Structure formats: C-alpha cells, structure tokens
Amino acid sequence: MDAYTERNYTLLCDFYELTMGNAYLESGRSGDTAYFDLFFRTVPDNGGFAIAAGLEQVIDYIKSLHFTAEDIEYLRQKQLFSEDFLSLLKDFRFTGDIYAVPEGTPIFPHEPILTVCAPVMEAQIVETFLLLSINHQSLIATKANRIVRAAKGRPVSEFGSRRAQGADGAVLGARAAYIAGCASTACALSDRVYGVPAGGTMAHSWVQMFDSEYDAFVTYCRTYPHQATLLVDTYNVLKSGVPNAIRAFKEVLLPQGITSCAIRIDSGDITYLSRKARKMLDDAGLPFCKIVASNSLDEYIIETLIEQGAKIDAFGVGERLITSKSAPVFGGVYKLSAVKPAGSDTIIPKIKVSENTAKITNPHFKKVYRLFEKETGKAIADLLCVHDEVIDETQPLELFDPEATWKRKTVTDFVAKELLVPVFLNGECVYESPDIETIRNYCAEQIETLWDEVKRFENPHTYYVDLSQKLYDIKHDLLKKARA
C-alpha cells in the first residue's frame, strides 16, 4: 500500500445508496441482512467467456471503508439525512461476509462473480465501487486475453496508457491485461505499484530530434545496447528505417557480441513491410533481429496479419485493448438475491422479475460449482446451487438447461469445484491476495480447461450455467407468486 492505493473511496458511491441507507435506519430495517450477487449478463465481443479481475482492489477498498468528518459534514449540508444516520457513519465499517471467484478465473453470464452478505446498509453502500472495480478490470482482462490468444504465442505488450479513460484506467487496465496474458506494459506506475513488467523503446520524436535517422539509432544502441528496439517508420521503413537499423546494429551491437535487438513498425501495410523487412534483416546476417508491430491493433487484425504471413515476432497493442474499444462496457450488475430479517435465522429468497427474461435474476444465497471431466480435465458446465447443497461426485449428476428444461445430460466421472471462496467473514479479511504472477499463471491454467470451441472468437460454443433442481424450483415458485 502507498499513496496511490490508500485513497479513501467511501463516497465513491451512488447517492441513492446513502439515501436508502438513511431510509433503512428510519424504517427500522437496518438490522436486516441482505444478500447481493454481482454478475454479468453477456460476454463482451460476443465471446465465449470472460475473465474475473479486480478483486484485490475490492479488498483494499473494504479494508479502508470509513467516513471522514469532512464526508459526514458534506452529507449534513444536504439536509436529507437524520442525525442518527450521520452519527452511525462516524464508526461505520464493513462487518459482513464477501465470497468471490479468484482473479483470473474464466466466468460466464448469470453466475455470481462476487456475493455480499451483510447488514443491508453496508451491502448497499459498497455496490458502486464493487461494480466499477470488477466491471473495469474484468472487461480489460477479457479483451486482453482475446488479443493474446490471437497472437498465438507471440508476446503482446500493453501500450495504451495515453488513450485510457483516466489514470486508474491506465494503471489498473495494465494490471488486468497482464493477468490475462500480456507480457508487459508501457505504464511505469503499474509496474511500481502492481509489479506489471514495464518496458519501452522510443518515440518518433526521438528519431526527429537528431540530424539523421542513423544518428538517432546509433545513439540509442550505445545507450541501451541490451534493449535496442528501433522505430523504423519515421521516414520510410524500407528505404531508410530498416537499412539504418541494420547499419546501427552491425556497428554498435555485433562488435560487443550482442544479438538481442529488434525493429518496430508502427504504420503502413504491416504484412508487406514486415515480410520485406524480414528478408532485408536475414540477407544482412541478422536473422536473430525481431520485428515488433504496433498501430491500432486488436485480435481480429492480429489474426489476419498472421494468416497473411506477416513476419512479426511481437505486438504492441494500445487503445483498442486499454479501452476495449469494440465492447467498452462489461455490464456487471449487483442484485438482491435474499434477505434475512433481524433476529431471524431464516434466509428469504428474493427475485427480480422482468418482461426481458434475461433480466430475471436467480434468487437465494447461492454457491457455484464448476464441473470438470476427470479424464481430460476440461470444464463441462457450471452449476448454481442453494448455499446448503453439496454435490456428491460419486453419483451421476443430471444437468438441464434452465431455459429449455427438456435438454438434459447426465455426467459421471467428474470433479466438482466450488468457485466462490470466502474473502471477508464478519468484516475480517480471510483471503490473502496472490501476487500478480500467481494470478497470471492461474488464469492461463484455467483457460486451458476450456474446450477450444468455447474459445472461438466467432460463434463460440455456449458454455452452460445450469441451476440445481432445488434452485430451479425455488425460482419458479417465486415467479408464480409474482404472476399471481
């Protein structure tokens, strides 16, 4: 923790969370426990899955949740809040439970990514920050992984800081991109705060500052002989950029026995230019020199470049990654799923009903199981259950599509893994956030459990998120009551 991560975000909430909190107190409902699920409805870019990210920032926020004297005075001046409510805020802290899927987990629509069980005022006030943290980083992680998979093993560097939506968009976006498989970032602050490896080469302005392109390249090679990546498209890639880079490498690096070097192409027909540049480098005796491509890339352009035979060893991807330009909203929501009245041990399931069936929620305090084939280790489906259900792996399990119940499948020889893990219990953090390398490795491992058909960019196979029979019956009983 440092000045960047220690900021107080308690008032980073929607104002109605505060007015509802005051009203809960005034109406005598503040002692009720509320159960909220954070989930999303559709995968960005019509993909087959998303990637969970942002939990570490949620933990930091919950730990530091408090209202300052200045916050309370600001609310008093609004003349909307009772003094009892403002007095309560002086000692306000989170005292409930939070369960969440670990960062880096592949996730699917309509299943809880995070569940909050807390006194209703607390559960309501944290809504906005939880949503913005999970929504943003899950969005960028999902987009970044699509781009990384399109590169087919070639390193992808995140280059988007200057086009991100604000400082946090740049810093936390770089963190999410690294979790999802990017090799590095251009953002120095993300490296210092979160350990995302930062690196960079040069700008066109560096080349323009010198009397000649050759002088710029030679100076850079002398300054950074072991990190010499030269930007070759300031004037003319093939007529000056590549020839001058070859000359600089031969005169400065090779006499030192250094063969680690690269050129970067940032404009033009990258397929054509990279193929011509590759031949020029090989003919000059520099087959070890890498070619890096940048310039408004995304997964579709990268996929096409590779299909066309572009000779590219690594990619730098900026605005279309850091803003998820093609699908800039993750769409996570935070919905009440159950209530436990004060003084009662009974959890009462709640449901939101809508004419839009996609917006009908799954009620009750739930757990999520992911089922894996024992033989292949591949994920079969996810199963939403009531919190007190336990899956017996020794018995056949019948799954059914909750939207088309005649579609049924019996699975055997499977392993059932609970996805939601305790993060806070009674207000105390019981979860230790892994370091970023561990999260990144976990993410890569979990994506490998998905079938290739789920990972297609176009028309991916639908991965099923099913309901247990018990949960399905509860949901439909509530729907019947709502209709009545």
C-alpha positions in Angstrom: 0.0 0.0 0.0 1.2 3.5 -0.8 -0.3 6.9 -1.6 -1.7 5.5 -4.9 -3.6 2.7 -3.3 -4.5 4.3 0.1 -7.1 6.7 -1.2 -10.4 6.8 0.6 -13.2 5.9 -1.8 -16.1 5.6 0.7 -18.0 8.4 -1.0 -17.4 6.9 -4.4 -20.9 5.6 -4.4 -24.2 6.4 -6.0 -26.1 9.0 -3.9 -29.2 6.7 -3.6 -27.1 4.2 -1.7 -26.8 6.8 1.0 -30.4 7.9 0.9 -31.5 4.3 1.1 -29.2 3.7 4.0 -30.8 6.5 5.9 -34.3 5.2 5.0 -33.4 1.7 6.2 -32.4 3.1 9.5 -35.5 5.3 9.7 -37.8 2.4 8.9 -36.2 0.0 11.3 -34.8 -2.3 8.6 -31.1 -1.5 9.1 -30.6 -4.7 11.1 -31.7 -6.9 8.2 -29.1 -8.9 6.4 -29.1 -8.5 2.6 -27.6 -11.0 0.1 -26.4 -9.4 -3.1 -24.9 -11.1 -6.2 -22.6 -9.3 -8.6 -22.8 -10.9 -12.1 -23.0 -10.0 -15.7 -25.4 -10.9 -18.5 -23.4 -11.1 -21.8 -19.8 -11.7 -22.7 -18.1 -8.7 -24.4 -17.5 -9.0 -28.2 -19.9 -12.0 -28.2 -17.1 -14.1 -26.9 -17.4 -17.5 -25.2 -16.2 -16.4 -21.7 -14.9 -13.5 -19.6 -12.1 -13.3 -17.1 -12.6 -12.2 -13.5 -10.4 -9.4 -12.3 -10.4 -6.5 -9.8 -10.8 -8.4 -6.5 -7.6 -7.1 -5.0 -8.9 -3.6 -5.3 -12.2 -4.6 -3.8 -10.3 -6.0 -0.8 -8.3 -2.8 -0.3 -11.5 -0.7 -0.5 -13.4 -2.8 2.0 -10.5 -2.7 4.5 -10.3 1.1 4.4 -14.0 1.8 4.3 -14.8 4.7 6.6 -16.4 8.1 6.6 -14.3 11.1 7.5 -15.5 14.1 9.4 -15.5 16.0 6.2 -17.6 13.3 4.5 -20.2 13.5 7.2 -20.3 17.3 7.2 -20.8 17.2 3.4 -23.8 14.9 3.9 -25.2 17.0 6.7 -25.3 20.0 4.4 -27.5 18.1 2.0 -30.3 18.3 4.7 -31.5 14.8 3.7 -30.0 12.7 6.4 -31.0 12.2 10.1 -28.5 12.9 12.8 -28.9 9.3 13.9 -27.7 8.2 10.5 -24.8 10.7 10.4 -23.8 9.6 13.9 -23.8 6.0 12.8 -21.4 6.9 10.0 -18.8 8.0 12.4 -17.9 4.4 13.3 -19.0 2.9 10.1 -17.1 -0.1 8.8 -17.9 -3.3 6.9 -18.9 -6.1 9.2 -20.4 -8.7 6.8 -19.2 -11.5 4.5 -18.0 -11.5 0.9 -17.4 -14.5 -1.3 -15.8 -14.2 -4.7 -14.2 -16.2 -7.5 -10.4 -15.7 -7.6 -9.0 -13.3 -10.1 -8.1 -14.9 -13.4 -11.0 -17.3 -13.3 -13.0 -17.7 -16.6 -16.5 -16.6 -15.8 -19.9 -16.9 -17.6 -23.1 -14.9 -17.7 -25.7 -15.0 -14.8 -23.4 -16.7 -12.2 -22.2 -14.8 -9.2 -18.7 -13.4 -9.5 -19.0 -12.0 -6.0 -21.6 -12.3 -3.3 -22.1 -9.9 -0.4 -23.9 -10.9 2.8 -24.0 -8.0 5.2 -26.3 -5.6 7.1 -28.4 -4.0 4.3 -26.9 -0.5 4.7 -23.3 -1.9 4.3 -24.3 -4.1 1.4 -25.9 -1.2 -0.3 -23.2 1.4 0.2 -20.4 -0.8 -1.3 -22.3 -1.5 -4.5 -20.8 1.1 -6.8 -17.2 0.6 -6.0 -17.5 -3.2 -6.3 -19.2 -2.9 -9.7 -16.7 -0.4 -11.1 -13.7 -2.4 -9.9 -14.9 -5.8 -11.2 -16.5 -4.3 -14.3 -13.5 -2.4 -15.5 -10.8 -4.9 -14.8 -12.8 -7.9 -16.0 -13.6 -6.0 -19.2 -9.9 -5.3 -19.9 -8.7 -8.7 -18.9 -11.3 -10.3 -21.2 -10.2 -8.1 -24.2 -6.5 -8.6 -23.5 -6.9 -12.4 -23.4 -8.6 -12.4 -26.8 -5.7 -10.4 -28.2 -3.1 -12.6 -26.5 -4.8 -15.7 -27.9 -4.9 -14.2 -31.4 -1.1 -13.6 -31.2 -0.6 -17.4 -30.9 2.3 -17.4 -28.5 3.9 -14.1 -29.7 4.4 -11.6 -26.8 1.8 -8.8 -26.5 2.7 -5.6 -24.8 0.0 -3.2 -23.5 0.7 0.2 -25.0 -2.5 2.1 -24.1 -1.9 4.4 -21.1 -2.2 7.7 -23.1 -5.6 6.6 -24.6 -7.1 5.1 -21.4 -10.1 6.7 -19.6 -8.2 8.4 -16.8 -5.3 7.4 -14.6 -6.9 4.4 -12.9 -8.0 3.2 -16.4 -4.3 3.1 -17.4 -2.8 1.7 -14.2 -5.4 -0.9 -13.4 -6.0 -1.6 -17.0 -2.4 -2.6 -17.4 -2.7 -4.8 -14.3 -5.8 -6.6 -15.8 -4.1 -7.0 -19.1 -1.1 -8.7 -17.5 -3.3 -11.1 -15.5 -4.9 -12.1 -18.8 -1.6 -12.9 -20.5 0.0 -9.7 -21.8 3.8 -9.8 -21.5 4.4 -6.2 -20.3 3.1 -2.7 -20.2 4.3 0.8 -21.2 2.9 2.1 -17.9 5.7 2.7 -15.3 3.3 3.3 -12.4 1.6 -0.1 -12.9 5.0 -1.7 -12.6 5.9 0.2 -9.4 2.5 -0.4 -7.7 1.4 -3.8 -9.0 4.6 -5.4 -10.4 3.5 -5.5 -14.1 6.8 -5.5 -16.1 7.2 -2.1 -17.8 9.3 -1.5 -20.9 9.5 0.7 -23.9 11.5 1.6 -26.9 11.4 5.1 -28.5 9.0 7.6 -30.0 9.2 9.1 -33.4 10.2 12.3 -31.6 13.5 10.6 -30.6 14.3 10.0 -34.2 13.3 13.5 -35.3 15.5 15.1 -32.6 18.7 14.0 -34.4 20.2 15.3 -37.6 19.7 11.9 -39.1 17.8 8.7 -38.5 21.1 6.8 -38.4 22.5 9.1 -35.7 19.3 8.5 -33.6 19.6 4.7 -34.0 23.4 4.6 -33.2 22.9 6.8 -30.1 20.1 4.6 -28.8 22.1 1.4 -29.4 25.0 2.8 -27.5 22.8 3.9 -24.6 20.8 0.7 -24.4 22.8 -2.0 -26.1 20.9 -4.8 -24.5 17.4 -3.3 -25.1 17.7 -1.9 -28.6 14.4 -1.8 -30.4 14.4 0.8 -33.1 11.4 2.5 -34.5 11.9 2.3 -38.3 8.8 4.1 -39.8 9.6 7.8 -39.0 10.6 8.5 -42.6 10.5 5.4 -44.8 10.5 1.9 -43.5 12.2 0.0 -46.3 14.3 2.8 -47.9 15.8 4.3 -44.7 14.5 2.8 -41.5 15.5 -0.8 -41.9 18.8 0.0 -43.6 19.8 2.4 -40.9 18.8 -0.1 -38.2 20.9 -2.8 -39.8 23.9 -0.4 -40.0 23.5 0.6 -36.3 23.2 -3.0 -35.2 26.3 -4.0 -37.1 28.4 -1.1 -36.0 27.4 -0.9 -32.3 25.9 -4.3 -31.1 27.6 -7.0 -33.1 31.2 -6.0 -32.1 30.0 -6.5 -28.5 28.6 -9.9 -29.3 25.1 -8.7 -28.7 22.4 -10.3 -30.8 19.3 -9.3 -28.9 17.7 -6.5 -30.9 14.5 -5.6 -32.7 12.8 -3.1 -35.0 9.3 -1.8 -34.6 6.9 -0.9 -37.4 4.1 1.4 -36.3 2.3 2.3 -39.6 1.7 1.2 -43.2 0.9 -2.2 -44.6 2.4 -4.2 -41.8 2.1 -7.6 -43.6 4.0 -6.3 -46.6 6.5 -4.2 -44.7 7.3 -7.0 -42.2 7.9 -9.6 -44.9 10.2 -7.2 -46.8 12.0 -6.2 -43.6 12.5 -9.8 -42.6 14.2 -10.6 -45.9 16.4 -7.5 -45.5 17.4 -8.4 -42.0 18.1 -12.0 -43.0 20.1 -11.0 -46.0 22.2 -8.7 -43.8 23.1 -11.6 -41.5 20.6 -10.6 -38.7 18.2 -13.5 -38.6 18.0 -13.0 -34.8 16.6 -9.5 -35.1 13.0 -9.4 -34.0 10.2 -7.5 -35.6 7.6 -5.8 -33.4 4.3 -4.4 -34.8 2.0 -1.8 -33.3 -0.6 0.7 -34.6 -4.3 0.3 -33.7 -4.2 -3.4 -33.4 -6.8 -5.8 -32.0 -7.5 -9.6 -32.1 -9.0 -9.5 -35.5 -6.2 -7.5 -37.1 -3.6 -9.6 -35.4 -5.3 -12.8 -36.5 -5.5 -11.6 -40.1 -1.8 -10.4 -40.1 -0.7 -13.9 -39.0 -3.0 -15.6 -41.6 -1.4 -13.4 -44.3 2.1 -14.4 -43.4 3.3 -11.3 -41.7 6.7 -11.8 -40.2 6.0 -10.4 -36.7 7.6 -11.7 -33.5 5.7 -9.5 -31.0 2.9 -7.0 -30.8 2.3 -3.7 -29.0 -1.4 -3.0 -28.6 -2.8 0.3 -27.3 -6.2 2.0 -27.4 -8.3 -1.0 -28.6 -7.1 -3.0 -25.6 -7.0 -0.5 -22.8 -10.5 0.8 -23.7 -11.9 -2.5 -25.0 -12.9 -0.2 -27.9 -15.1 -2.8 -29.7 -17.1 -3.6 -26.5 -16.4 -0.8 -23.9 -19.0 -1.9 -21.2 -18.8 -5.1 -19.2 -22.3 -4.8 -18.0 -21.9 -6.3 -14.5 -24.9 -5.8 -12.2 -25.5 -6.0 -8.4 -28.8 -7.6 -7.5 -30.5 -8.5 -4.2 -31.0 -12.3 -4.0 -32.1 -12.9 -0.4 -32.9 -11.2 2.9 -32.5 -12.5 6.5 -34.6 -10.3 8.8 -33.0 -9.1 12.0 -33.3 -11.7 14.8 -34.2 -14.5 12.4 -32.1 -17.4 11.1 -34.4 -17.8 8.0 -33.0 -16.7 4.6 -35.8 -15.5 2.4 -35.1 -15.7 -1.3 -35.8 -12.7 -3.5 -36.2 -12.4 -7.2 -36.3 -9.5 -9.7 -38.9 -10.1 -12.4 -38.8 -8.5 -15.9 -40.5 -8.8 -19.2 -37.0 -9.2 -20.6 -36.3 -12.8 -19.5 -32.5 -12.1 -19.5 -33.1 -9.7 -16.6 -34.9 -12.2 -14.4 -32.5 -12.9 -11.5 -31.5 -16.2 -9.8 -32.7 -16.0 -6.2 -31.3 -17.1 -2.9 -27.9 -17.3 -1.2 -26.0 -19.5 -3.7 -22.8 -21.4 -4.4 -21.3 -22.1 -7.8 -19.8 -25.4 -8.8 -17.6 -25.9 -11.9 -17.7 -29.5 -13.1 -14.6 -31.0 -14.8 -14.1 -34.2 -16.6 -11.8 -36.5 -14.7 -10.2 -37.9 -17.9 -9.5 -34.6 -19.7 -9.6 -32.0 -17.0 -11.9 -30.0 -19.2 -14.8 -27.9 -17.8 -18.2 -29.4 -18.5 -20.6 -26.8 -17.1 -21.2 -24.6 -14.1 -24.0 -25.4 -11.6 -25.7 -22.8 -9.4 -26.9 -24.3 -6.2 -28.6 -23.1 -3.0 -25.9 -22.4 -0.4 -26.6 -25.6 1.6 -26.4 -28.0 -1.3 -23.4 -30.4 -1.7 -22.6 -32.3 -4.9 -21.8 -36.0 -4.5 -19.1 -36.7 -7.0 -19.6 -40.5 -6.6 -23.1 -40.3 -8.1 -24.3 -39.5 -11.6 -25.5 -35.9 -11.8 -28.3 -34.8 -14.2 -27.9 -31.3 -15.7 -30.6 -29.5 -17.5 -30.8 -26.2 -19.4 -32.9 -23.8 -17.2 -34.3 -22.1 -20.3 -35.1 -25.4 -22.1 -35.6 -28.0 -19.4 -36.0 -30.9 -21.9 -32.3 -30.5 -22.7 -30.7 -32.8 -20.2 -27.4 -34.5 -19.7 -26.2 -37.0 -17.1 -22.5 -36.6 -16.2 -20.3 -39.2 -14.4 -16.6 -39.4 -13.6 -16.4 -35.7 -12.8 -14.8 -33.4 -10.2 -16.9 -30.6 -8.7 -15.0 -27.4 -7.6 -16.6 -24.5 -5.7 -15.8 -21.3 -7.4 -16.7 -18.8 -4.7 -14.2 -18.6 -1.9 -14.6 -16.6 1.4 -12.9 -13.2 1.2 -14.4 -11.5 4.3 -16.1 -13.1 7.2 -17.7 -11.0 9.9 -15.9 -8.0 8.5 -12.4 -9.6 8.7 -10.4 -10.4 5.6 -9.7 -14.1 5.5 -8.3 -14.2 2.0 -4.7 -13.4 1.0 -4.4 -11.9 -2.4 -1.9 -13.9 -4.5 0.9 -12.0 -6.2 0.3 -11.0 -9.7 2.5 -13.7 -11.2 0.5 -16.4 -9.4 -2.8 -14.8 -10.6 -1.5 -14.7 -14.2 -0.3 -18.3 -14.1 -3.6 -19.4 -12.6 -5.5 -17.6 -15.3 -3.6 -19.3 -18.1 -4.1 -22.7 -16.4 -7.9 -22.2 -16.1 -8.3 -21.0 -19.7 -6.7 -24.3 -20.7 -9.6 -26.2 -19.0 -12.0 -24.7 -21.6 -12.7 -26.5 -24.8 -11.4 -24.8 -28.0 -15.0 -24.4 -29.2 -15.7 -22.1 -26.2 -12.6 -20.0 -27.1 -13.6 -19.2 -30.7 -13.8 -15.5 -31.5 -16.8 -16.0 -33.8 -19.9 -18.0 -32.8 -18.3 -19.7 -29.8 -20.0 -22.8 -28.3 -22.3 -21.8 -25.4 -20.9 -22.9 -22.1 -23.8 -23.9 -19.9 -24.5 -22.3 -16.5 -27.3 -24.6 -15.1 -29.4 -24.5 -12.0 -29.8 -27.3 -9.5 -33.3 -28.8 -9.3 -33.7 -27.2 -5.8 -32.7 -23.7 -7.0 -34.8 -24.1 -10.2 -37.9 -25.0 -8.1 -37.4 -22.0 -5.8 -37.0 -19.7 -8.7 -40.2 -20.9 -10.4 -42.2 -20.8 -7.2 -41.2 -17.1 -6.8 -42.1 -16.4 -10.5 -45.6 -18.0 -9.9 -46.1 -15.8 -6.9 -45.0 -12.7 -8.8 -47.5 -13.5 -11.6 -50.3 -14.1 -9.0 
